Amino acid sequence: MTKILFTEMTEEELNAFITRVEDAIEYNLTLEKKDLTLLFEAFKACLHLQERASHNDLTIKKLKKLLGMVSSSEKLKGMMANSDSSEDTKPEKKKEPKKLQKKSAPIKAEIVHHKIEKHSKGDSCSECLKGKLYKFEPGSFIRVSSESPFRTKNHISEKLRCNMCEKVFTASLPKEVLDDGETGQKYGYTSRSLMSIYKYFSGMPFFRQETLQSIFNCHISASSIFDQSEQVANMIKPVFDHLKVLASSADHFYLDDTTNKILDKKPILKKRRGS
């Protein structure tokens, strides 16, 4: 069947058209070509609608589209707002915009100055032997380099001993060294924390950390990494125990690890057989 042509008419135009058709039937008059075309298109639309109604896949949306009430580009959401169906339409809730996590401030690059060894400000130019050198805008570029996650340093403290009383004087360690651990402590606090982060945050097993460090020629056994992670756990265990005490005395304690949206909170009751 050919495509149906739809013509938009106002209420006055439609009433005038009906009047002309009624007069032509009553007084046996001839209609104009424009009116005959409208009647023919309406007849074809009725036939097409009757043919489509015989199928089971006809929906309200398709019916409105066949009758020319909506265009094919109109969305179902816009049609349902003007629909006369008995289904209750719930107002849509506006989705709250996702809160973006605050990004930490980027670490500024370490500035390293490279001075010219053979020339200085005010020297004569070695190229033309006429002019003098002066300060100019320095050239700069950023170099991203990498190194092993763990570095070993051997701290050697100078000692002096009195030949009379045999009193030994030992050089004191810098503050940054003492902040990272006690004197004689092999693995500093920073290395212990990084081992635990690799294991329990990045999911890197102890043996894989050992393999990685062997590639960097800084061998640390898996058992040593486990021992240092245990040291971290022992240090934060009092905090964990105190959090459990606070949780036990709380009025309400809700815990839900479900990340998917719960569409229907009502319990689903399955029908019994034979009911």
C-alpha positions in Angstrom: 0.0 0.0 0.0 1.3 3.5 -0.9 2.3 5.9 1.8 -0.6 8.0 3.3 -0.4 11.7 2.9 -1.6 13.7 5.9 -3.0 17.2 5.6 -3.3 19.6 8.6 -6.6 21.4 8.8 -8.0 23.9 11.3 -11.4 23.5 12.9 -12.9 26.1 10.5 -11.5 24.4 7.4 -12.7 21.0 8.6 -16.2 22.2 9.2 -16.3 23.9 5.8 -15.1 20.6 4.2 -17.8 18.6 5.9 -20.4 21.1 4.8 -19.3 20.9 1.1 -19.4 17.1 1.2 -22.9 17.1 2.7 -24.2 19.6 0.1 -22.7 17.5 -2.7 -24.4 14.4 -1.4 -27.7 16.1 -0.8 -27.9 18.2 -4.0 -26.0 15.8 -6.3 -23.1 18.3 -6.9 -19.6 17.7 -8.0 -16.7 18.3 -5.6 -13.5 20.0 -6.5 -10.3 18.1 -7.1 -8.9 19.2 -3.7 -11.9 17.9 -1.8 -11.8 14.6 -3.8 -8.1 14.2 -3.0 -8.9 14.6 0.7 -11.7 12.0 0.6 -9.5 9.6 -1.3 -6.6 9.9 1.2 -9.0 9.5 4.1 -10.4 6.3 2.5 -6.9 4.9 2.0 -6.1 5.7 5.7 -9.1 3.7 6.8 -8.1 0.8 4.7 -4.5 0.9 5.9 -5.7 1.2 9.5 -8.0 -1.7 9.1 -5.2 -3.8 7.7 -2.7 -2.9 10.5 -5.4 -3.5 13.2 -5.5 -7.2 12.1 -2.0 -7.7 13.5 -1.2 -8.2 17.1 1.8 -5.9 17.3 -0.3 -2.7 17.0 0.4 -0.4 20.0 -0.9 3.0 21.0 2.3 4.6 19.7 2.0 3.0 16.3 -1.8 3.8 16.1 -1.1 7.5 16.8 1.7 7.4 14.2 -0.7 5.8 11.6 -3.4 8.4 12.2 -0.8 11.2 11.8 -1.2 12.4 15.4 2.6 12.3 16.1 5.6 12.4 13.9 8.1 9.5 13.7 10.8 11.6 15.3 8.7 12.3 18.5 9.8 10.4 21.6 7.5 8.2 23.5 8.1 10.3 26.6 6.4 13.2 25.0 3.5 11.2 23.8 2.8 9.6 27.1 2.4 13.0 28.7 -0.6 13.7 26.4 -2.0 10.1 26.5 -5.4 9.3 27.8 -4.4 5.9 29.1 -5.5 4.9 32.6 -1.9 4.2 33.7 -0.6 6.5 36.4 2.4 8.4 35.3 4.9 9.2 38.1 6.8 12.4 37.9 10.4 11.9 37.0 12.9 12.7 39.7 15.7 14.9 38.7 19.0 13.1 39.0 21.5 14.8 41.2 24.7 15.5 39.5 27.5 13.2 40.6 29.9 14.9 43.0 33.4 14.8 41.5 36.1 13.8 43.9 38.5 16.6 44.7 41.8 16.0 42.9 44.9 16.4 45.1 47.2 19.2 44.1 49.8 18.0 41.6 53.3 17.7 42.9 55.5 20.5 41.7 58.5 19.5 39.7 61.9 19.8 41.4 63.8 22.7 39.9 67.4 22.0 39.0 69.6 24.8 37.7 72.4 24.1 35.2 75.0 26.8 35.0 77.4 27.5 32.1 80.9 26.5 33.2 83.0 28.3 30.7 81.1 31.6 30.5 79.6 34.0 33.0 77.8 37.3 32.9 79.9 40.2 31.5 82.5 38.0 29.7 83.4 38.7 26.1 81.7 36.6 23.5 83.9 33.8 22.4 82.1 33.6 19.0 82.5 37.2 17.6 85.1 38.4 20.1 83.4 41.8 20.1 80.3 41.8 22.3 79.7 40.9 25.9 77.4 38.3 27.4 74.3 39.3 29.5 71.5 37.4 31.2 68.9 35.9 28.8 65.7 33.9 29.3 66.8 30.4 30.4 65.7 27.3 28.5 63.7 24.8 30.4 62.0 21.4 29.9 60.5 18.8 32.2 62.0 15.3 32.5 59.9 12.5 34.0 62.1 9.7 35.4 61.5 6.6 37.4 63.3 4.6 40.1 62.8 1.6 42.4 59.9 2.0 44.9 62.4 1.2 47.6 65.9 2.5 48.0 68.5 1.4 50.4 70.9 3.7 52.1 73.7 2.8 54.4 74.0 5.4 57.2 77.5 5.5 58.6 77.8 7.6 61.8 81.2 8.9 62.6 82.5 7.9 66.1 85.3 9.4 68.2 86.7 7.7 71.4 88.8 9.3 74.1 92.1 7.5 74.7 91.9 8.2 78.4 88.3 7.7 79.6 87.3 5.7 76.4 84.2 7.9 76.1 82.7 7.4 72.6 81.1 10.3 70.8 78.7 9.4 67.9 77.5 11.7 65.2 73.7 12.4 65.5 71.5 11.4 62.6 69.5 14.0 60.6 65.9 14.7 61.6 64.4 13.2 58.4 66.2 9.9 59.1 64.9 9.8 62.7 61.3 10.7 61.6 61.3 7.6 59.4 62.3 5.2 62.1 64.4 4.5 65.2 68.1 4.2 65.1 69.0 0.7 63.9 65.6 0.1 62.3 66.2 -1.5 58.9 62.8 -0.8 57.2 61.5 2.7 57.8 57.9 3.7 58.4 57.5 4.9 54.8 58.7 1.6 53.3 56.3 -0.4 55.6 53.4 1.8 54.6 54.2 1.4 50.9 54.4 -2.4 51.3 51.0 -2.5 52.9 49.5 -0.2 50.3 50.8 -2.4 47.5 49.3 -5.5 49.1 45.9 -4.3 50.5 45.1 -1.3 48.2 46.7 -2.3 44.9 46.2 -6.1 45.4 49.8 -7.0 44.7 50.8 -10.3 46.4 53.9 -10.4 48.6 55.7 -12.8 46.2 55.0 -10.4 43.3 56.5 -7.5 45.2 59.6 -9.7 45.8 59.8 -10.3 42.0 59.4 -6.6 41.2 62.2 -5.6 43.6 64.5 -8.3 42.2 64.0 -6.7 38.8 65.2 -3.4 40.3 68.2 -5.0 41.9 66.8 -4.2 45.3 65.9 -7.7 46.6 63.4 -7.9 49.5 62.0 -11.3 50.4 58.2 -11.9 50.5 58.5 -13.0 54.2 60.2 -9.7 55.0 57.4 -7.8 53.3 54.8 -9.8 55.3 56.6 -9.1 58.5 56.7 -5.3 57.8 53.0 -5.3 56.9 52.3 -7.1 60.2 54.1 -4.3 62.0 51.8 -1.8 60.4 48.7 -3.8 61.4 49.9 -4.0 65.0 50.4 -0.3 65.1 46.9 0.6 63.9 45.1 -2.2 65.7 44.3 0.0 68.8 42.6 2.4 66.4 40.6 -0.4 64.9 39.6 -1.7 68.3 38.4 1.7 69.4 36.3 2.1 66.2 34.6 -1.2 67.1 33.7 0.2 70.6 32.3 3.3 69.0 30.2 1.2 66.5 28.8 -1.0 69.2 27.5 1.9 71.2 26.0 3.7 68.3 22.2 4.1 68.1 21.9 2.9 64.5 24.4 1.1 62.3 23.6 0.7 58.7 25.8 -1.2 56.3 25.0 -1.9 52.6 27.6 -2.7 50.0 25.1 -2.8 47.2 26.1 -0.4 44.5 23.1 -1.1 42.2 20.0 1.0 42.5 17.1 -0.7 44.2 14.1 -0.3 41.8 11.4 -1.8 44.0 11.6 -2.1 47.7 8.5 -4.3 48.1 9.1 -8.1 48.4 8.3 -10.1 45.4 5.7 -12.8 46.2 5.8 -15.7 43.8 2.5 -17.3 42.9 1.9 -20.9 44.0 1.0 -23.5 41.5 -2.7 -24.1 41.2 -3.6 -20.8 42.9 
